[in-house]
Amino acid sequence: MLVRNLTLSLLAATALSACTLAPKTVRPALAVDNAWPIAQANGSATSAADLAWREVFIDPRLQGVIDLALSNNRDLRVAVLNIERARAQYRIQRAALVPGVDATATGTRSQTTEAQSVLQGGDRTSTVYTAGVGVTAWELDLFGRVRSLKDAALQSYLSTRETSRSVQISLIAQTANSWLALAADQDLLALAQETLRTREESLKLIRSRFDAGAANQLDLRQAETLAETARSDVATYVAQVEQDKNALRLVVGADVPADLLPAGGLVTAQILPDLPPGIPSDVLTRRPDVLAAEHDLAGANANIGAARAAFFPSISLTASTGVASGSLSSLFDSGNGTWSFAPRISLPIFAGGANVANLDSAKASRDIAVANYEKAVQTAFREVSDGLAVQSTIQDRVGSQERLVAAANDSVRLSRARYGAGIDSSLTLLDAQRTLYTAQQGLIGARLARATNLATLYKSLGGGAPAAR
């Protein structure tokens, strides 16, 4: 009965501690326009954030690599563990809202001096056994200090969860970009090897003409220069491809099977051609980093509530009920019941300005959180705008490079025919070959820019994150 009454009293006290002095969190107004700078990007309300990453990165090999990264990447693993740690911290803080009940059992044996025993007229040795349950210094949260600290811990947990989602988005984009860079360098290596083969054939032809007296030494040296340049490029791209594989292995966090590596270059890589940006007010407020900043703001407001509560009285309760006896065998006999109830109230009178300073610090932290939120929004807007700027022109760039390569191919074909007919010198043919090689390199670079911009824009729009639960 005593235990039940004590429990009911504590629960009733808990119900009284429902208020909080924390200011209400209001999402700050977006510090950017509600329209993208690129006019053609403002026509659709659909956002890339609504697209799963498999709908954007369609290539099955790339999908397999991203799956590996999501399972093995160490940065993502740390982010997930940070969520678990923040959740545990929140549960610890939440536990302070309810009284902790402990069961205790003690046995005490003591001895007094002979003089004291004579005065007390008793035995020098005394024994006391006790058993009971009780609550020690539980704070009755009338002004919401503990509740505000619990809310701050909750917002910290939610912010950490959003940060983990942001890490996942970045990992998907980083993995895609690393895989695409490897595909582009494989294309460049194949181009350099083919160029070296054709230039060695040209060098062999010019050397035979030189030996026959039909070509001069300048023609020979020019052909040797181009052949060695291509040979140097082959060595460079061989090393670059291996470095790309190492970079991809680091991002993934494990060895990448050969059947998941790029095959056929960028031309065969299957990726969505473009992405719908959506409306800024919707896109920006859904990005995990912006949501994390919003939770940080809410946590700062909760800390203000805790700082305000420090100006008010603090009430704590200590209570216990149980049994006590001088004999262990009769400890639970009738009539051995004991209880204690010790409320304590503390009213701050003078703290040297510590409470005021603590409140000022909490308000300053709230203002910092507002500024960080606005900066996160502005940074997100800039990243999306940059990606849209590239997306709006990249297809023109790729098309121009494709036409340039076609024209350079014709130029090489015509120069070779004129050189065979003795109309032009070998220098004209070599110059046409050099122009074609440069144009082909530029085309690979433009295709890589198109693919990596799509991956980066997908990240900027908040795509690829798991739904928050």
Phi and psi in degrees as a GROMACS rama.xvg file:
@    title "Ramachandran Plot"
@    xaxis  label "Phi"
@    yaxis  label "Psi"
@TYPE xy
-63.6295  -40.4609  LEU-2
-63.5124  -41.8549  VAL-3
-64.6495  -42.8432  ARG-4
-64.2597  -40.0857  ASN-5
-63.3712  -42.7234  LEU-6
-63.6101  -44.0856  THR-7
-63.7539  -38.6164  LEU-8
-63.9368  -41.1378  SER-9
-69.345  -38.0491  LEU-10
-66.591  -36.9062  LEU-11
-64.9098  -39.1105  ALA-12
-65.3069  -36.0105  ALA-13
-62.573  -38.1559  THR-14
-64.7508  -27.4183  ALA-15
-72.1437  -23.5731  LEU-16
-92.5468  63.5319  SER-17
-112.963  -5.64595  ALA-18
-90.938  165.907  CYS-19
-148.24  146.915  THR-20
-99.6509  9.9381  LEU-21
-73.5825  139.069  ALA-22
-68.7173  150.897  PRO-23
-69.2429  135.214  LYS-24
-82.8387  123.847  THR-25
-119.005  127.281  VAL-26
-61.8083  124.842  ARG-27
-62.762  151.546  PRO-28
-63.312  143.936  ALA-29
-63.2119  128.64  LEU-30
-86.3082  31.4923  ALA-31
-142.205  168.425  VAL-32
-71.2706  156.772  ASP-33
-95.494  38.0005  ASN-34
-153.088  141.125  ALA-35
-75.9659  149.461  TRP-36
-61.3062  -28.45  PRO-37
-84.5717  115.276  ILE-38
-60.0918  -42.6764  ALA-39
-69.9235  -9.13933  GLN-40
-87.6542  -2.0191  ALA-41
-102.007  15.4045  ASN-42
-91.2831  -17.2384  GLY-43
-118.543  139.229  SER-44
-87.0601  -11.6725  ALA-45
-74.0408  138.175  THR-46
-117.737  151.118  SER-47
-63.8314  -19.7953  ALA-48
-63.128  -20.0498  ALA-49
-84.4682  -6.43437  ASP-50
-95.6488  130.067  LEU-51
-68.9124  151.298  ALA-52
-62.7658  -26.261  TRP-53
-69.3715  -22.8177  ARG-54
-78.0312  -17.7399  GLU-55
-97.8665  -49.1612  VAL-56
-97.4832  90.7333  PHE-57
-82.1005  -25.3788  ILE-58
-59.3196  123.374  ASP-59
-62.3895  -31.3361  PRO-60
-68.5816  -43.4488  ARG-61
-64.9426  -38.1998  LEU-62
-61.0218  -40.4285  GLN-63
-64.187  -38.6113  GLY-64
-67.8681  -41.3551  VAL-65
-63.7604  -40.0447  ILE-66
-58.9834  -42.8824  ASP-67
-61.2538  -43.6152  LEU-68
-63.5427  -41.7865  ALA-69
-65.4244  -23.038  LEU-70
-92.1881  -26.2622  SER-71
-121.795  -14.3275  ASN-72
-63.0495  131.442  ASN-73
-73.5061  -34.771  ARG-74
-62.713  -42.0064  ASP-75
-67.3478  -36.9238  LEU-76
-63.0506  -41.5531  ARG-77
-64.1762  -40.4818  VAL-78
-62.0066  -40.1578  ALA-79
-67.3445  -39.7963  VAL-80
-66.56  -32.9329  LEU-81
-62.6253  -35.1538  ASN-82
-62.2875  -45.7082  ILE-83
-62.2032  -39.5623  GLU-84
-66.5567  -43.8458  ARG-85
-64.645  -37.0909  ALA-86
-63.956  -40.2787  ARG-87
-65.6032  -40.0047  ALA-88
-63.5136  -38.2877  GLN-89
-64.6956  -42.6099  TYR-90
-64.372  -35.7613  ARG-91
-63.7548  -45.9746  ILE-92
-67.8373  -37.133  GLN-93
-65.256  -32.3288  ARG-94
-63.7854  -22.1224  ALA-95
-70.3275  -13.3161  ALA-96
-73.0597  -25.0621  LEU-97
-114.313  149.462  VAL-98
-69.2021  140.705  PRO-99
-92.4724  121.68  GLY-100
-101.788  126.083  VAL-101
-116.184  141.421  ASP-102
-97.2157  134.382  ALA-103
-130.736  151.083  THR-104
-145.113  127.086  ALA-105
-134.06  154.383  THR-106
-135.159  123.012  GLY-107
-122.778  128.897  THR-108
-126.593  124.312  ARG-109
-135.967  161.746  SER-110
-134.756  133.419  GLN-111
-97.1395  170.518  THR-112
-72.0309  161.383  THR-113
-62.411  -38.0293  GLU-114
-63.8556  -40.8914  ALA-115
-66.5952  -37.9374  GLN-116
-66.3204  -34.7226  SER-117
-66.6372  -43.6335  VAL-118
-64.8606  -38.2252  LEU-119
-84.8756  -11.7217  GLN-120
64.5954  36.202  GLY-121
-142.858  -173.9  GLY-122
-71.5197  146.66  ASP-123
-69.7129  -24.1585  ARG-124
-103.89  133.037  THR-125
-130.864  146.687  SER-126
-131.253  134.153  THR-127
-135.191  129.806  VAL-128
-115.262  137.777  TYR-129
-135.716  153.758  THR-130
-150.647  139.219  ALA-131
-178.134  -178.231  GLY-132
-128.386  150.834  VAL-133
-166.954  172.214  GLY-134
-120.496  134.323  VAL-135
-116.05  117.763  THR-136
50.1566  50.0393  ALA-137
-84.4714  128.449  TRP-138
-80.7527  124.054  GLU-139
-80.757  105.282  LEU-140
-83.1474  64.431  ASP-141
-67.592  -29.0119  LEU-142
-111.735  12.0116  PHE-143
78.6033  17.4835  GLY-144
-63.7292  -50.4918  ARG-145
-65.6622  -39.5267  VAL-146
-64.0891  -38.0315  ARG-147
-66.4495  -39.9883  SER-148
-65.0891  -36.2834  LEU-149
-63.8545  -43.1138  LYS-150
-63.5729  -39.1914  ASP-151
-62.8033  -40.9359  ALA-152
-65.7518  -37.2796  ALA-153
-63.7998  -45.0475  LEU-154
-65.7722  -33.4212  GLN-155
-64.2023  -41.288  SER-156
-62.8718  -45.9533  TYR-157
-64.361  -38.0466  LEU-158
-63.8489  -41.6288  SER-159
-63.8086  -37.881  THR-160
-64.2513  -41.808  ARG-161
-66.32  -36.0752  GLU-162
-62.7067  -38.4974  THR-163
-63.827  -40.4991  SER-164
-63.1253  -38.0463  ARG-165
-64.6935  -39.6639  SER-166
-61.857  -39.7476  VAL-167
-65.2933  -42.7906  GLN-168
-59.1342  -48.2629  ILE-169
-62.1773  -37.7902  SER-170
-64.5933  -42.2896  LEU-171
-60.6308  -46.6532  ILE-172
-66.2077  -41.797  ALA-173
-64.4618  -41.4391  GLN-174
-63.1377  -44.9488  THR-175
-61.8591  -44.1723  ALA-176
-64.5813  -39.4041  ASN-177
-65.7985  -41.2516  SER-178
-65.7751  -40.9418  TRP-179
-69.0088  -37.6807  LEU-180
-63.1942  -38.9514  ALA-181
-63.2665  -42.8978  LEU-182
-61.6358  -41.4466  ALA-183
-66.1175  -41.4382  ALA-184
-70.3874  -30.4206  ASP-185
-64.4812  -39.3033  GLN-186
-62.6885  -43.6034  ASP-187
-65.6677  -36.9572  LEU-188
-65.3365  -44.6435  LEU-189
-62.4044  -40.3125  ALA-190
-63.6004  -43.8513  LEU-191
-64.0937  -39.7077  ALA-192
-65.8336  -41.2266  GLN-193
-67.2952  -39.3206  GLU-194
-64.8415  -41.0582  THR-195
-61.3466  -41.1548  LEU-196
-61.6737  -47.2043  ARG-197
-68.1795  -35.8162  THR-198
-72.6543  -32.7066  ARG-199
-67.3455  -36.0859  GLU-200
-64.2256  -42.7841  GLU-201
-64.5118  -40.8406  SER-202
-62.9608  -41.1902  LEU-203
-63.0963  -39.8097  LYS-204
-67.202  -44.4306  LEU-205
-69.0928  -35.9612  ILE-206
-64.1689  -39.4511  ARG-207
-66.2339  -36.9509  SER-208
-69.0138  -35.0145  ARG-209
-65.9991  -43.1085  PHE-210
-63.2298  -29.3588  ASP-211
-86.8118  -2.26874  ALA-212
83.0878  10.7303  GLY-213
-94.6024  -6.40004  ALA-214
-135.733  150.137  ALA-215
-91.8845  174.516  ASN-216
-68.4267  -31.2313  GLN-217
-62.6228  -42.527  LEU-218
-58.2596  -42.6906  ASP-219
-64.2987  -45.6882  LEU-220
-66.5062  -36.5479  ARG-221
-63.3555  -43.3034  GLN-222
-65.6558  -39.8145  ALA-223
-64.1253  -38.7631  GLU-224
-61.9906  -46.4406  THR-225
-66.4175  -38.6618  LEU-226
-65.0894  -43.5853  ALA-227
-69.7554  -32.2939  GLU-228
-62.9729  -43.9597  THR-229
-65.1274  -37.9725  ALA-230
-63.842  -40.914  ARG-231
-64.64  -39.6436  SER-232
-63.7556  -38.6603  ASP-233
-60.2702  -47.3272  VAL-234
-62.1937  -39.6697  ALA-235
-63.7339  -45.1053  THR-236
-73.9916  -28.441  TYR-237
-61.0904  -46.6089  VAL-238
-65.4183  -39.4208  ALA-239
-65.3299  -39.177  GLN-240
-62.0472  -42.924  VAL-241
-65.0756  -38.9935  GLU-242
-64.973  -38.2703  GLN-243
-62.8464  -39.7261  ASP-244
-64.2882  -39.7973  LYS-245
-64.8119  -41.5326  ASN-246
-64.2499  -41.653  ALA-247
-64.8952  -39.4189  LEU-248
-63.2314  -37.4884  ARG-249
-68.4156  -41.8836  LEU-250
-64.2951  -43.883  VAL-251
-69.9078  -35.3937  VAL-252
86.4825  11.6833  GLY-253
-162.521  166.81  ALA-254
-65.8335  139.043  ASP-255
-96.1297  120.419  VAL-256
-57.6025  149.259  PRO-257
-61.0169  -31.8792  ALA-258
-75.6328  -4.76208  ASP-259
-103.407  -5.48458  LEU-260
-74.9444  157.195  LEU-261
-58.5239  142.289  PRO-262
-138.924  122.909  ALA-263
94.4537  -1.06614  GLY-264
80.6001  -170.911  GLY-265
-67.1049  -28.155  LEU-266
-62.5803  -36.0237  VAL-267
-90.2168  -9.70371  THR-268
-67.4133  127.572  ALA-269
-96.6029  109.211  GLN-270
-137.774  144.451  ILE-271
-55.4495  134.22  LEU-272
-67.5035  -35.9219  PRO-273
-152.539  172.141  ASP-274
-129.12  138.476  LEU-275
-78.1664  127.854  PRO-276
-80.1968  -28.6298  PRO-277
80.5434  -168.151  GLY-278
-96.8533  133.117  ILE-279
-52.6577  -43.8724  PRO-280
-62.6548  -26.6949  SER-281
-87.4207  -44.698  ASP-282
-66.5081  -48.4621  VAL-283
-67.8699  -35.6068  LEU-284
-78.979  -5.56261  THR-285
-101.258  -11.5471  ARG-286
-65.3465  135.233  ARG-287
-58.179  -36.0205  PRO-288
-68.9046  -33.653  ASP-289
-70.2514  -41.455  VAL-290
-63.127  -37.5168  LEU-291
-62.9718  -41.3681  ALA-292
-64.7321  -35.369  ALA-293
-66.6066  -40.0639  GLU-294
-66.7913  -36.1083  HIS-295
-62.6272  -37.9371  ASP-296
-63.8926  -44.6622  LEU-297
-62.7043  -38.4114  ALA-298
-65.4444  -37.1406  GLY-299
-64.5686  -38.6423  ALA-300
-64.3987  -38.2881  ASN-301
-63.8111  -37.3406  ALA-302
-66.109  -31.3765  ASN-303
-63.0284  -42.2849  ILE-304
-59.1075  -42.157  GLY-305
-65.8943  -38.7991  ALA-306
-67.2824  -37.8531  ALA-307
-66.507  -38.7187  ARG-308
-64.2799  -21.5007  ALA-309
-67.3545  -16.1298  ALA-310
-81.1925  -9.96493  PHE-311
-107.862  163.708  PHE-312
-59.7987  146.703  PRO-313
-111.665  126.068  SER-314
-115.92  127.307  ILE-315
-126.841  149.443  SER-316
-120.576  135.286  LEU-317
-126.141  123.222  THR-318
-146.214  151.462  ALA-319
-154.595  156.268  SER-320
-146.123  146.464  THR-321
176.348  -151.047  GLY-322
-135.103  154.445  VAL-323
-144.936  144.362  ALA-324
-160.313  154.372  SER-325
-83.5061  -6.07279  GLY-326
-128.892  131.589  SER-327
-63.3221  -34.3826  LEU-328
-70.0654  -24.6374  SER-329
-107.454  18.2651  SER-330
-59.8979  -40.1199  LEU-331
-100.571  18.0549  PHE-332
-71.353  157.464  ASP-333
-62.2429  140.995  SER-334
93.4535  -2.73074  GLY-335
-96.5383  9.25977  ASN-336
-66.2341  145.472  GLY-337
-145.805  150.109  THR-338
-151.483  159.525  TRP-339
-146.625  148.466  SER-340
-142.318  117.395  PHE-341
-133.612  82.222  ALA-342
-71.2289  150.446  PRO-343
-138.21  131.558  ARG-344
-120.263  135.544  ILE-345
-125.749  121.539  SER-346
-112.246  116.407  LEU-347
-66.7595  127.042  PRO-348
-114.017  -49.9172  ILE-349
-143.841  124.449  PHE-350
-130.717  19.1947  ALA-351
66.5759  22.943  GLY-352
83.7746  7.00071  GLY-353
-65.014  -42.1116  ALA-354
-65.2741  -41.5029  ASN-355
-63.6426  -44.2396  VAL-356
-64.1779  -37.9828  ALA-357
-64.4112  -39.7413  ASN-358
-67.2778  -41.4557  LEU-359
-61.6243  -39.6922  ASP-360
-64.3651  -41.6209  SER-361
-64.3229  -39.2242  ALA-362
-67.3331  -39.5089  LYS-363
-63.9172  -39.0249  ALA-364
-63.5499  -36.9792  SER-365
-63.7547  -43.2538  ARG-366
-63.9113  -37.5768  ASP-367
-63.9663  -41.1906  ILE-368
-63.1225  -37.8474  ALA-369
-62.6673  -45.8891  VAL-370
-63.1937  -40.0552  ALA-371
-64.9085  -37.7363  ASN-372
-62.8992  -47.5174  TYR-373
-62.8688  -38.5581  GLU-374
-66.4219  -39.45  LYS-375
-61.0391  -40.8386  ALA-376
-65.1365  -45.0358  VAL-377
-65.0113  -40.4595  GLN-378
-63.6078  -43.4444  THR-379
-61.8836  -42.9408  ALA-380
-62.2015  -42.6781  PHE-381
-65.4141  -42.7143  ARG-382
-62.4324  -43.9754  GLU-383
-65.143  -43.3751  VAL-384
-62.2425  -40.8339  SER-385
-61.8559  -44.7171  ASP-386
-63.5388  -39.679  GLY-387
-67.665  -34.3528  LEU-388
-62.0365  -41.3004  ALA-389
-70.414  -43.8268  VAL-390
-60.3081  -33.2507  GLN-391
-72.7899  -18.2947  SER-392
-121.676  -12.1154  THR-393
-65.9306  -33.3603  ILE-394
-67.0001  -36.0426  GLN-395
-63.3419  -39.7821  ASP-396
-65.119  -44.6729  ARG-397
-64.064  -44.065  VAL-398
-61.1672  -40.4521  GLY-399
-63.827  -42.1597  SER-400
-65.9885  -36.3217  GLN-401
-64.9  -40.7116  GLU-402
-68.3879  -35.0676  ARG-403
-64.302  -41.9193  LEU-404
-64.6382  -41.0456  VAL-405
-62.4514  -43.3007  ALA-406
-66.1057  -40.7684  ALA-407
-66.0571  -35.4416  ALA-408
-61.4967  -45.3127  ASN-409
-62.0485  -39.818  ASP-410
-62.0349  -40.8172  SER-411
-66.2095  -41.9697  VAL-412
-61.8039  -45.7003  ARG-413
-67.9848  -39.9794  LEU-414
-64.4138  -39.1272  SER-415
-64.8487  -39.8341  ARG-416
-66.7124  -42.2799  ALA-417
-68.3315  -36.2655  ARG-418
-66.9234  -40.5928  TYR-419
-64.5824  -29.3571  GLY-420
-86.3791  -1.37252  ALA-421
79.6517  12.3133  GLY-422
-81.0949  -44.31  ILE-423
-112.066  160.492  ASP-424
-82.2706  170.129  SER-425
-66.3247  -23.28  SER-426
-62.7776  -37.782  LEU-427
-64.6492  -41.4018  THR-428
-66.2908  -44.0492  LEU-429
-64.1006  -37.4868  LEU-430
-66.5767  -38.26  ASP-431
-66.1279  -39.0235  ALA-432
-65.3197  -39.0605  GLN-433
-63.6485  -42.4986  ARG-434
-63.2677  -40.9321  THR-435
-63.6286  -43.458  LEU-436
-61.0256  -44.577  TYR-437
-64.5244  -40.7575  THR-438
-65.1079  -40.0789  ALA-439
-65.4297  -39.8281  GLN-440
-62.8733  -41.4406  GLN-441
-63.8952  -35.8671  GLY-442
-65.6538  -42.6072  LEU-443
-62.2476  -42.0772  ILE-444
-62.8693  -39.6854  GLY-445
-67.042  -41.1771  ALA-446
-65.263  -37.8048  ARG-447
-65.5417  -41.6902  LEU-448
-61.3879  -38.9222  ALA-449
-64.6588  -44.1669  ARG-450
-70.189  -45.3191  ALA-451
-70.4949  -31.48  THR-452
-64.6011  -37.3869  ASN-453
-64.7504  -41.7301  LEU-454
-65.0841  -41.9424  ALA-455
-68.2474  -40.5841  THR-456
-65.1607  -37.3928  LEU-457
-60.9505  -41.9536  TYR-458
-64.9957  -43.373  LYS-459
-63.2373  -32.5531  SER-460
-82.1236  -1.11335  LEU-461
84.3317  18.9869  GLY-462
-80.4684  154.471  GLY-463
91.4616  -1.68896  GLY-464
-89.2687  143.08  ALA-465
-67.3266  152.393  PRO-466
-65.2533  136.743  ALA-467
-70.9458  137.456  ALA-468
